[in-house]
Amino acid sequence: MSNASSEKKELNPLVSAEDILIVESNFYEQGLTKAGSLVSEGAFSGGWLPALLIRIKGVLDLLVLVNRNGQDAVWYFDASGVFIGNEGSFNPADSAYKFVFGKILGAYFRHLKYRDRSRLCELLGWKKTFFRQFLSLLDATGVVDFRSVKPRNNRERDIFEILMSPNRGFQDECLLASDLKSIATLSVEGGGYVCNSSIVVSDFIVVYVFEGEKGRQLFLFEAGNDNSCFTVVDSYTGLVYYHPKLSVPLKSIDVMFRFVSHVVNHHELIKGYLRDGVSLKFGLIRNSHLGHSLWNDLTAIYRLELNGVLGSVDGLIVFGGGVAEPWMPIEEFIPDVSLHVIKDIKTHQNLIEYIYINRIFLVRLGDSFIPLGIPNRILERSALKCDEFEAKEEGELRVVFGLRLENRTWINQLDGLIELAKYLKNKALNLTVVVDGHDLIESTGQAHTSLLEGQGHDIVKQEKQIVDQLERQLGGLSIRIVDAVAISLDCSLKWIESSDFFIAPWGAGLAKYKWVCNLPGVVFTNNWNIVNKDDLGIYESSSVREGAFPCVYVAPVYIDDENDPSSQIIDIGKSYVTNNPSWNNFYVNVEGIKKAIDIVLEGLDEGKKK
């Protein structure tokens, strides 16, 4: 093979792009110079020989060298072919080279899919010097950050629209597609792009590769709780485009790093997957977190059912198995739909192999709006499943005390709950306190594990100790204490639904109190979050949960944060919690909670009068 002309004959037309050329032979005929002389065989010593030349038209040339010991090196040449340094002396993190990473990424995928043998793929697969240099080009990648700039041309406007479009439409389009060679389509600057492959970096990150004319590609990076598109890489411009609401751009660079590493690590599997073409369309859910499972997973399943999409889905992966079904088995949530559900994929490696070997186009499902139909289904099930429950009596005041013991913990929790119970007893002679903590997972019989419980702490045991202390210290006051720690979620919900209101720190428990049961309540968390947290009102927002209404928040003047790790009730020992004010534990002056309780009780009285 000589140069560009011979390469075009070998490659599928989609492989050639206008401004990047991969040369695998005849290196001494390319006009490269070093120290004023043409690069020739005599320019190398110690058994080094050129193996690959990557030419980015008008920008940069990369000459990859290898030796007999399996080592590699990279020489850089400017747009005129003049040597400007090697990997030790040349820093590619320069804005002049902002197009290089995206264009090489595009070439890599074209070769992976359309070439039987590619030196580019082989050398990147070594994961040595050339691979490291390629990744270092990420630092120079040109960014169009829509958080700070508006679209300046037609191409940017079209990509901006892609980023801003609700991802639920893309999910439905993919799963409804009957033509597996054209599962999804996009139009950018009047040019059509077709997607028929999904690169599954993990259960959280999926990259969709869209191919257009003249070898152009768009890489759509999707992640987040609702699986939205947050970054687009355009191989034609070589630029990266950020979603206007992307909070941490550096994470986008990290995801691209993981994407490239994933493809290189699994290039043989992915090559077969790309060439053979997909034969199945699957969805995936993966949230074990009580709130995210409801807000993002069940909402997506419910939407697909209402839109008639589930009948077109070949299968659903519940990643992690039963722990990702905290509310109920998926089969019970959609009893009228026949759906092939896979629950035995529990590691990333299992997932990757399953997707690529079985040639599956994967859509990680997600949504972010809870219609009334979802909590109604959950409560209907809890009514049927729970027998260990007593209906509320006439004149009884029933209040939920929500516990939290991991991060953002109410440090004076036990003393505060005792004082609040006494305060409520003065308001109602017939008082029941439902002490709510972690629930049991139906499929395993084990208590749900908290995010930061991996330090060997048994949170349920500590929650039980709080219940015991409440029973001992309130035993002579004729206050009924209901231990709702480590009971089934169905029974927990039945007790909560029957209650008048709740008092709880902000956290996943509000998925039960607000998103499902929609109770009035008193909410508090650390001072920093009360003042600064963007999504503080997420559990009471009507844009998140249909028919939701506001809670009463304890004023920040009554809350003092404590960022000393020794103050933690549970030593969670996580580095990202240290010096992060949003995770601070806190003390509450109970007088502030009492004031909030009075507001809630006043609202209950007004409701009774109506």
Secondary structure as a PSIPRED ss2 file (coil, helix, strand):
# PSIPRED VFORMAT (PSIPRED V4.0)

   1 M C   1.000  0.000  0.000
   2 S C   1.000  0.000  0.000
   3 N C   1.000  0.000  0.000
   4 A H   0.000  1.000  0.000
   5 S H   0.000  1.000  0.000
   6 S H   0.000  1.000  0.000
   7 E H   0.000  1.000  0.000
   8 K H   0.000  1.000  0.000
   9 K H   0.000  1.000  0.000
  10 E H   0.000  1.000  0.000
  11 L C   1.000  0.000  0.000
  12 N C   1.000  0.000  0.000
  13 P H   0.000  1.000  0.000
  14 L H   0.000  1.000  0.000
  15 V H   0.000  1.000  0.000
  16 S C   1.000  0.000  0.000
  17 A E   0.000  0.000  1.000
  18 E C   1.000  0.000  0.000
  19 D C   1.000  0.000  0.000
  20 I E   0.000  0.000  1.000
  21 L E   0.000  0.000  1.000
  22 I E   0.000  0.000  1.000
  23 V E   0.000  0.000  1.000
  24 E C   1.000  0.000  0.000
  25 S C   1.000  0.000  0.000
  26 N C   1.000  0.000  0.000
  27 F H   0.000  1.000  0.000
  28 Y H   0.000  1.000  0.000
  29 E H   0.000  1.000  0.000
  30 Q C   1.000  0.000  0.000
  31 G C   1.000  0.000  0.000
  32 L C   1.000  0.000  0.000
  33 T E   0.000  0.000  1.000
  34 K E   0.000  0.000  1.000
  35 A C   1.000  0.000  0.000
  36 G C   1.000  0.000  0.000
  37 S E   0.000  0.000  1.000
  38 L E   0.000  0.000  1.000
  39 V C   1.000  0.000  0.000
  40 S C   1.000  0.000  0.000
  41 E H   0.000  1.000  0.000
  42 G H   0.000  1.000  0.000
  43 A H   0.000  1.000  0.000
  44 F C   1.000  0.000  0.000
  45 S C   1.000  0.000  0.000
  46 G C   1.000  0.000  0.000
  47 G C   1.000  0.000  0.000
  48 W C   1.000  0.000  0.000
  49 L E   0.000  0.000  1.000
  50 P E   0.000  0.000  1.000
  51 A E   0.000  0.000  1.000
  52 L E   0.000  0.000  1.000
  53 L E   0.000  0.000  1.000
  54 I E   0.000  0.000  1.000
  55 R E   0.000  0.000  1.000
  56 I E   0.000  0.000  1.000
  57 K C   1.000  0.000  0.000
  58 G C   1.000  0.000  0.000
  59 V C   1.000  0.000  0.000
  60 L E   0.000  0.000  1.000
  61 D E   0.000  0.000  1.000
  62 L E   0.000  0.000  1.000
  63 L E   0.000  0.000  1.000
  64 V E   0.000  0.000  1.000
  65 L E   0.000  0.000  1.000
  66 V E   0.000  0.000  1.000
  67 N C   1.000  0.000  0.000
  68 R C   1.000  0.000  0.000
  69 N C   1.000  0.000  0.000
  70 G C   1.000  0.000  0.000
  71 Q C   1.000  0.000  0.000
  72 D E   0.000  0.000  1.000
  73 A E   0.000  0.000  1.000
  74 V E   0.000  0.000  1.000
  75 W E   0.000  0.000  1.000
  76 Y E   0.000  0.000  1.000
  77 F E   0.000  0.000  1.000
  78 D E   0.000  0.000  1.000
  79 A C   1.000  0.000  0.000
  80 S C   1.000  0.000  0.000
  81 G C   1.000  0.000  0.000
  82 V E   0.000  0.000  1.000
  83 F E   0.000  0.000  1.000
  84 I E   0.000  0.000  1.000
  85 G E   0.000  0.000  1.000
  86 N E   0.000  0.000  1.000
  87 E C   1.000  0.000  0.000
  88 G C   1.000  0.000  0.000
  89 S C   1.000  0.000  0.000
  90 F C   1.000  0.000  0.000
  91 N C   1.000  0.000  0.000
  92 P C   1.000  0.000  0.000
  93 A C   1.000  0.000  0.000
  94 D C   1.000  0.000  0.000
  95 S H   0.000  1.000  0.000
  96 A H   0.000  1.000  0.000
  97 Y H   0.000  1.000  0.000
  98 K C   1.000  0.000  0.000
  99 F C   1.000  0.000  0.000
 100 V H   0.000  1.000  0.000
 101 F H   0.000  1.000  0.000
 102 G H   0.000  1.000  0.000
 103 K H   0.000  1.000  0.000
 104 I H   0.000  1.000  0.000
 105 L H   0.000  1.000  0.000
 106 G H   0.000  1.000  0.000
 107 A H   0.000  1.000  0.000
 108 Y H   0.000  1.000  0.000
 109 F H   0.000  1.000  0.000
 110 R H   0.000  1.000  0.000
 111 H H   0.000  1.000  0.000
 112 L H   0.000  1.000  0.000
 113 K H   0.000  1.000  0.000
 114 Y H   0.000  1.000  0.000
 115 R C   1.000  0.000  0.000
 116 D C   1.000  0.000  0.000
 117 R C   1.000  0.000  0.000
 118 S C   1.000  0.000  0.000
 119 R H   0.000  1.000  0.000
 120 L H   0.000  1.000  0.000
 121 C H   0.000  1.000  0.000
 122 E H   0.000  1.000  0.000
 123 L H   0.000  1.000  0.000
 124 L H   0.000  1.000  0.000
 125 G H   0.000  1.000  0.000
 126 W C   1.000  0.000  0.000
 127 K C   1.000  0.000  0.000
 128 K C   1.000  0.000  0.000
 129 T H   0.000  1.000  0.000
 130 F H   0.000  1.000  0.000
 131 F H   0.000  1.000  0.000
 132 R H   0.000  1.000  0.000
 133 Q H   0.000  1.000  0.000
 134 F H   0.000  1.000  0.000
 135 L H   0.000  1.000  0.000
 136 S H   0.000  1.000  0.000
 137 L H   0.000  1.000  0.000
 138 L H   0.000  1.000  0.000
 139 D H   0.000  1.000  0.000
 140 A H   0.000  1.000  0.000
 141 T C   1.000  0.000  0.000
 142 G C   1.000  0.000  0.000
 143 V E   0.000  0.000  1.000
 144 V E   0.000  0.000  1.000
 145 D E   0.000  0.000  1.000
 146 F C   1.000  0.000  0.000
 147 R C   1.000  0.000  0.000
 148 S C   1.000  0.000  0.000
 149 V C   1.000  0.000  0.000
 150 K C   1.000  0.000  0.000
 151 P C   1.000  0.000  0.000
 152 R C   1.000  0.000  0.000
 153 N C   1.000  0.000  0.000
 154 N H   0.000  1.000  0.000
 155 R H   0.000  1.000  0.000
 156 E H   0.000  1.000  0.000
 157 R H   0.000  1.000  0.000
 158 D H   0.000  1.000  0.000
 159 I H   0.000  1.000  0.000
 160 F H   0.000  1.000  0.000
 161 E H   0.000  1.000  0.000
 162 I H   0.000  1.000  0.000
 163 L H   0.000  1.000  0.000
 164 M H   0.000  1.000  0.000
 165 S C   1.000  0.000  0.000
 166 P C   1.000  0.000  0.000
 167 N H   0.000  1.000  0.000
 168 R H   0.000  1.000  0.000
 169 G H   0.000  1.000  0.000
 170 F H   0.000  1.000  0.000
 171 Q H   0.000  1.000  0.000
 172 D H   0.000  1.000  0.000
 173 E H   0.000  1.000  0.000
 174 C H   0.000  1.000  0.000
 175 L H   0.000  1.000  0.000
 176 L H   0.000  1.000  0.000
 177 A C   1.000  0.000  0.000
 178 S C   1.000  0.000  0.000
 179 D C   1.000  0.000  0.000
 180 L C   1.000  0.000  0.000
 181 K C   1.000  0.000  0.000
 182 S C   1.000  0.000  0.000
 183 I C   1.000  0.000  0.000
 184 A E   0.000  0.000  1.000
 185 T E   0.000  0.000  1.000
 186 L E   0.000  0.000  1.000
 187 S E   0.000  0.000  1.000
 188 V E   0.000  0.000  1.000
 189 E C   1.000  0.000  0.000
 190 G C   1.000  0.000  0.000
 191 G E   0.000  0.000  1.000
 192 G E   0.000  0.000  1.000
 193 Y E   0.000  0.000  1.000
 194 V E   0.000  0.000  1.000
 195 C E   0.000  0.000  1.000
 196 N E   0.000  0.000  1.000
 197 S E   0.000  0.000  1.000
 198 S E   0.000  0.000  1.000
 199 I E   0.000  0.000  1.000
 200 V E   0.000  0.000  1.000
 201 V C   1.000  0.000  0.000
 202 S C   1.000  0.000  0.000
 203 D C   1.000  0.000  0.000
 204 F C   1.000  0.000  0.000
 205 I C   1.000  0.000  0.000
 206 V E   0.000  0.000  1.000
 207 V E   0.000  0.000  1.000
 208 Y E   0.000  0.000  1.000
 209 V E   0.000  0.000  1.000
 210 F E   0.000  0.000  1.000
 211 E E   0.000  0.000  1.000
 212 G C   1.000  0.000  0.000
 213 E H   0.000  1.000  0.000
 214 K H   0.000  1.000  0.000
 215 G H   0.000  1.000  0.000
 216 R C   1.000  0.000  0.000
 217 Q E   0.000  0.000  1.000
 218 L E   0.000  0.000  1.000
 219 F E   0.000  0.000  1.000
 220 L E   0.000  0.000  1.000
 221 F E   0.000  0.000  1.000
 222 E E   0.000  0.000  1.000
 223 A E   0.000  0.000  1.000
 224 G C   1.000  0.000  0.000
 225 N C   1.000  0.000  0.000
 226 D C   1.000  0.000  0.000
 227 N C   1.000  0.000  0.000
 228 S E   0.000  0.000  1.000
 229 C E   0.000  0.000  1.000
 230 F E   0.000  0.000  1.000
 231 T E   0.000  0.000  1.000
 232 V E   0.000  0.000  1.000
 233 V E   0.000  0.000  1.000
 234 D E   0.000  0.000  1.000
 235 S C   1.000  0.000  0.000
 236 Y C   1.000  0.000  0.000
 237 T C   1.000  0.000  0.000
 238 G C   1.000  0.000  0.000
 239 L E   0.000  0.000  1.000
 240 V E   0.000  0.000  1.000
 241 Y E   0.000  0.000  1.000
 242 Y E   0.000  0.000  1.000
 243 H C   1.000  0.000  0.000
 244 P C   1.000  0.000  0.000
 245 K C   1.000  0.000  0.000
 246 L C   1.000  0.000  0.000
 247 S C   1.000  0.000  0.000
 248 V C   1.000  0.000  0.000
 249 P H   0.000  1.000  0.000
 250 L H   0.000  1.000  0.000
 251 K H   0.000  1.000  0.000
 252 S H   0.000  1.000  0.000
 253 I H   0.000  1.000  0.000
 254 D H   0.000  1.000  0.000
 255 V H   0.000  1.000  0.000
 256 M H   0.000  1.000  0.000
 257 F H   0.000  1.000  0.000
 258 R H   0.000  1.000  0.000
 259 F H   0.000  1.000  0.000
 260 V H   0.000  1.000  0.000
 261 S H   0.000  1.000  0.000
 262 H H   0.000  1.000  0.000
 263 V H   0.000  1.000  0.000
 264 V H   0.000  1.000  0.000
 265 N H   0.000  1.000  0.000
 266 H C   1.000  0.000  0.000
 267 H H   0.000  1.000  0.000
 268 E H   0.000  1.000  0.000
 269 L H   0.000  1.000  0.000
 270 I H   0.000  1.000  0.000
 271 K H   0.000  1.000  0.000
 272 G H   0.000  1.000  0.000
 273 Y H   0.000  1.000  0.000
 274 L H   0.000  1.000  0.000
 275 R H   0.000  1.000  0.000
 276 D H   0.000  1.000  0.000
 277 G C   1.000  0.000  0.000
 278 V C   1.000  0.000  0.000
 279 S C   1.000  0.000  0.000
 280 L E   0.000  0.000  1.000
 281 K E   0.000  0.000  1.000
 282 F E   0.000  0.000  1.000
 283 G E   0.000  0.000  1.000
 284 L E   0.000  0.000  1.000
 285 I E   0.000  0.000  1.000
 286 R C   1.000  0.000  0.000
 287 N C   1.000  0.000  0.000
 288 S C   1.000  0.000  0.000
 289 H C   1.000  0.000  0.000
 290 L H   0.000  1.000  0.000
 291 G H   0.000  1.000  0.000
 292 H H   0.000  1.000  0.000
 293 S H   0.000  1.000  0.000
 294 L H   0.000  1.000  0.000
 295 W H   0.000  1.000  0.000
 296 N H   0.000  1.000  0.000
 297 D H   0.000  1.000  0.000
 298 L H   0.000  1.000  0.000
 299 T H   0.000  1.000  0.000
 300 A H   0.000  1.000  0.000
 301 I H   0.000  1.000  0.000
 302 Y H   0.000  1.000  0.000
 303 R H   0.000  1.000  0.000
 304 L H   0.000  1.000  0.000
 305 E H   0.000  1.000  0.000
 306 L H   0.000  1.000  0.000
 307 N C   1.000  0.000  0.000
 308 G C   1.000  0.000  0.000
 309 V C   1.000  0.000  0.000
 310 L H   0.000  1.000  0.000
 311 G H   0.000  1.000  0.000
 312 S H   0.000  1.000  0.000
 313 V C   1.000  0.000  0.000
 314 D C   1.000  0.000  0.000
 315 G E   0.000  0.000  1.000
 316 L E   0.000  0.000  1.000
 317 I E   0.000  0.000  1.000
 318 V E   0.000  0.000  1.000
 319 F C   1.000  0.000  0.000
 320 G C   1.000  0.000  0.000
 321 G H   0.000  1.000  0.000
 322 G H   0.000  1.000  0.000
 323 V H   0.000  1.000  0.000
 324 A H   0.000  1.000  0.000
 325 E C   1.000  0.000  0.000
 326 P C   1.000  0.000  0.000
 327 W C   1.000  0.000  0.000
 328 M C   1.000  0.000  0.000
 329 P C   1.000  0.000  0.000
 330 I H   0.000  1.000  0.000
 331 E H   0.000  1.000  0.000
 332 E H   0.000  1.000  0.000
 333 F H   0.000  1.000  0.000
 334 I C   1.000  0.000  0.000
 335 P C   1.000  0.000  0.000
 336 D C   1.000  0.000  0.000
 337 V C   1.000  0.000  0.000
 338 S C   1.000  0.000  0.000
 339 L C   1.000  0.000  0.000
 340 H C   1.000  0.000  0.000
 341 V E   0.000  0.000  1.000
 342 I E   0.000  0.000  1.000
 343 K C   1.000  0.000  0.000
 344 D C   1.000  0.000  0.000
 345 I C   1.000  0.000  0.000
 346 K C   1.000  0.000  0.000
 347 T C   1.000  0.000  0.000
 348 H H   0.000  1.000  0.000
 349 Q H   0.000  1.000  0.000
 350 N H   0.000  1.000  0.000
 351 L H   0.000  1.000  0.000
 352 I H   0.000  1.000  0.000
 353 E H   0.000  1.000  0.000
 354 Y H   0.000  1.000  0.000
 355 I H   0.000  1.000  0.000
 356 Y H   0.000  1.000  0.000
 357 I H   0.000  1.000  0.000
 358 N C   1.000  0.000  0.000
 359 R C   1.000  0.000  0.000
 360 I E   0.000  0.000  1.000
 361 F E   0.000  0.000  1.000
 362 L E   0.000  0.000  1.000
 363 V E   0.000  0.000  1.000
 364 R E   0.000  0.000  1.000
 365 L C   1.000  0.000  0.000
 366 G C   1.000  0.000  0.000
 367 D C   1.000  0.000  0.000
 368 S C   1.000  0.000  0.000
 369 F C   1.000  0.000  0.000
 370 I E   0.000  0.000  1.000
 371 P C   1.000  0.000  0.000
 372 L C   1.000  0.000  0.000
 373 G H   0.000  1.000  0.000
 374 I H   0.000  1.000  0.000
 375 P H   0.000  1.000  0.000
 376 N H   0.000  1.000  0.000
 377 R H   0.000  1.000  0.000
 378 I H   0.000  1.000  0.000
 379 L H   0.000  1.000  0.000
 380 E H   0.000  1.000  0.000
 381 R H   0.000  1.000  0.000
 382 S H   0.000  1.000  0.000
 383 A H   0.000  1.000  0.000
 384 L H   0.000  1.000  0.000
 385 K H   0.000  1.000  0.000
 386 C C   1.000  0.000  0.000
 387 D C   1.000  0.000  0.000
 388 E C   1.000  0.000  0.000
 389 F C   1.000  0.000  0.000
 390 E C   1.000  0.000  0.000
 391 A C   1.000  0.000  0.000
 392 K C   1.000  0.000  0.000
 393 E C   1.000  0.000  0.000
 394 E C   1.000  0.000  0.000
 395 G C   1.000  0.000  0.000
 396 E C   1.000  0.000  0.000
 397 L E   0.000  0.000  1.000
 398 R E   0.000  0.000  1.000
 399 V E   0.000  0.000  1.000
 400 V E   0.000  0.000  1.000
 401 F E   0.000  0.000  1.000
 402 G E   0.000  0.000  1.000
 403 L C   1.000  0.000  0.000
 404 R C   1.000  0.000  0.000
 405 L C   1.000  0.000  0.000
 406 E C   1.000  0.000  0.000
 407 N C   1.000  0.000  0.000
 408 R C   1.000  0.000  0.000
 409 T C   1.000  0.000  0.000
 410 W E   0.000  0.000  1.000
 411 I C   1.000  0.000  0.000
 412 N C   1.000  0.000  0.000
 413 Q H   0.000  1.000  0.000
 414 L H   0.000  1.000  0.000
 415 D H   0.000  1.000  0.000
 416 G H   0.000  1.000  0.000
 417 L H   0.000  1.000  0.000
 418 I H   0.000  1.000  0.000
 419 E H   0.000  1.000  0.000
 420 L H   0.000  1.000  0.000
 421 A H   0.000  1.000  0.000
 422 K H   0.000  1.000  0.000
 423 Y H   0.000  1.000  0.000
 424 L H   0.000  1.000  0.000
 425 K H   0.000  1.000  0.000
 426 N C   1.000  0.000  0.000
 427 K C   1.000  0.000  0.000
 428 A C   1.000  0.000  0.000
 429 L C   1.000  0.000  0.000
 430 N C   1.000  0.000  0.000
 431 L E   0.000  0.000  1.000
 432 T E   0.000  0.000  1.000
 433 V E   0.000  0.000  1.000
 434 V E   0.000  0.000  1.000
 435 V E   0.000  0.000  1.000
 436 D E   0.000  0.000  1.000
 437 G C   1.000  0.000  0.000
 438 H C   1.000  0.000  0.000
 439 D C   1.000  0.000  0.000
 440 L E   0.000  0.000  1.000
 441 I C   1.000  0.000  0.000
 442 E C   1.000  0.000  0.000
 443 S C   1.000  0.000  0.000
 444 T C   1.000  0.000  0.000
 445 G C   1.000  0.000  0.000
 446 Q C   1.000  0.000  0.000
 447 A E   0.000  0.000  1.000
 448 H C   1.000  0.000  0.000
 449 T C   1.000  0.000  0.000
 450 S C   1.000  0.000  0.000
 451 L C   1.000  0.000  0.000
 452 L C   1.000  0.000  0.000
 453 E C   1.000  0.000  0.000
 454 G C   1.000  0.000  0.000
 455 Q C   1.000  0.000  0.000
 456 G C   1.000  0.000  0.000
 457 H C   1.000  0.000  0.000
 458 D C   1.000  0.000  0.000
 459 I H   0.000  1.000  0.000
 460 V H   0.000  1.000  0.000
 461 K H   0.000  1.000  0.000
 462 Q H   0.000  1.000  0.000
 463 E H   0.000  1.000  0.000
 464 K H   0.000  1.000  0.000
 465 Q H   0.000  1.000  0.000
 466 I H   0.000  1.000  0.000
 467 V H   0.000  1.000  0.000
 468 D H   0.000  1.000  0.000
 469 Q H   0.000  1.000  0.000
 470 L H   0.000  1.000  0.000
 471 E H   0.000  1.000  0.000
 472 R H   0.000  1.000  0.000
 473 Q H   0.000  1.000  0.000
 474 L H   0.000  1.000  0.000
 475 G H   0.000  1.000  0.000
 476 G H   0.000  1.000  0.000
 477 L H   0.000  1.000  0.000
 478 S C   1.000  0.000  0.000
 479 I E   0.000  0.000  1.000
 480 R E   0.000  0.000  1.000
 481 I E   0.000  0.000  1.000
 482 V E   0.000  0.000  1.000
 483 D E   0.000  0.000  1.000
 484 A E   0.000  0.000  1.000
 485 V C   1.000  0.000  0.000
 486 A C   1.000  0.000  0.000
 487 I C   1.000  0.000  0.000
 488 S E   0.000  0.000  1.000
 489 L H   0.000  1.000  0.000
 490 D H   0.000  1.000  0.000
 491 C H   0.000  1.000  0.000
 492 S H   0.000  1.000  0.000
 493 L H   0.000  1.000  0.000
 494 K H   0.000  1.000  0.000
 495 W H   0.000  1.000  0.000
 496 I H   0.000  1.000  0.000
 497 E H   0.000  1.000  0.000
 498 S C   1.000  0.000  0.000
 499 S C   1.000  0.000  0.000
 500 D C   1.000  0.000  0.000
 501 F E   0.000  0.000  1.000
 502 F E   0.000  0.000  1.000
 503 I E   0.000  0.000  1.000
 504 A E   0.000  0.000  1.000
 505 P E   0.000  0.000  1.000
 506 W C   1.000  0.000  0.000
 507 G C   1.000  0.000  0.000
 508 A C   1.000  0.000  0.000
 509 G C   1.000  0.000  0.000
 510 L H   0.000  1.000  0.000
 511 A H   0.000  1.000  0.000
 512 K H   0.000  1.000  0.000
 513 Y H   0.000  1.000  0.000
 514 K H   0.000  1.000  0.000
 515 W H   0.000  1.000  0.000
 516 V H   0.000  1.000  0.000
 517 C C   1.000  0.000  0.000
 518 N C   1.000  0.000  0.000
 519 L C   1.000  0.000  0.000
 520 P C   1.000  0.000  0.000
 521 G E   0.000  0.000  1.000
 522 V E   0.000  0.000  1.000
 523 V E   0.000  0.000  1.000
 524 F E   0.000  0.000  1.000
 525 T C   1.000  0.000  0.000
 526 N C   1.000  0.000  0.000
 527 N H   0.000  1.000  0.000
 528 W H   0.000  1.000  0.000
 529 N H   0.000  1.000  0.000
 530 I H   0.000  1.000  0.000
 531 V H   0.000  1.000  0.000
 532 N H   0.000  1.000  0.000
 533 K C   1.000  0.000  0.000
 534 D C   1.000  0.000  0.000
 535 D C   1.000  0.000  0.000
 536 L C   1.000  0.000  0.000
 537 G C   1.000  0.000  0.000
 538 I H   0.000  1.000  0.000
 539 Y H   0.000  1.000  0.000
 540 E H   0.000  1.000  0.000
 541 S C   1.000  0.000  0.000
 542 S C   1.000  0.000  0.000
 543 S C   1.000  0.000  0.000
 544 V C   1.000  0.000  0.000
 545 R E   0.000  0.000  1.000
 546 E C   1.000  0.000  0.000
 547 G C   1.000  0.000  0.000
 548 A C   1.000  0.000  0.000
 549 F C   1.000  0.000  0.000
 550 P C   1.000  0.000  0.000
 551 C C   1.000  0.000  0.000
 552 V E   0.000  0.000  1.000
 553 Y E   0.000  0.000  1.000
 554 V C   1.000  0.000  0.000
 555 A C   1.000  0.000  0.000
 556 P H   0.000  1.000  0.000
 557 V H   0.000  1.000  0.000
 558 Y H   0.000  1.000  0.000
 559 I E   0.000  0.000  1.000
 560 D E   0.000  0.000  1.000
 561 D E   0.000  0.000  1.000
 562 E E   0.000  0.000  1.000
 563 N C   1.000  0.000  0.000
 564 D C   1.000  0.000  0.000
 565 P H   0.000  1.000  0.000
 566 S H   0.000  1.000  0.000
 567 S H   0.000  1.000  0.000
 568 Q C   1.000  0.000  0.000
 569 I C   1.000  0.000  0.000
 570 I C   1.000  0.000  0.000
 571 D C   1.000  0.000  0.000
 572 I C   1.000  0.000  0.000
 573 G C   1.000  0.000  0.000
 574 K C   1.000  0.000  0.000
 575 S C   1.000  0.000  0.000
 576 Y C   1.000  0.000  0.000
 577 V C   1.000  0.000  0.000
 578 T C   1.000  0.000  0.000
 579 N C   1.000  0.000  0.000
 580 N C   1.000  0.000  0.000
 581 P H   0.000  1.000  0.000
 582 S H   0.000  1.000  0.000
 583 W H   0.000  1.000  0.000
 584 N C   1.000  0.000  0.000
 585 N E   0.000  0.000  1.000
 586 F E   0.000  0.000  1.000
 587 Y E   0.000  0.000  1.000
 588 V E   0.000  0.000  1.000
 589 N C   1.000  0.000  0.000
 590 V H   0.000  1.000  0.000
 591 E H   0.000  1.000  0.000
 592 G H   0.000  1.000  0.000
 593 I H   0.000  1.000  0.000
 594 K H   0.000  1.000  0.000
 595 K H   0.000  1.000  0.000
 596 A H   0.000  1.000  0.000
 597 I H   0.000  1.000  0.000
 598 D H   0.000  1.000  0.000
 599 I H   0.000  1.000  0.000
 600 V H   0.000  1.000  0.000
 601 L H   0.000  1.000  0.000
 602 E H   0.000  1.000  0.000
 603 G H   0.000  1.000  0.000
 604 L H   0.000  1.000  0.000
 605 D H   0.000  1.000  0.000
 606 E H   0.000  1.000  0.000
 607 G H   0.000  1.000  0.000
 608 K H   0.000  1.000  0.000
 609 K H   0.000  1.000  0.000
 610 K C   1.000  0.000  0.000
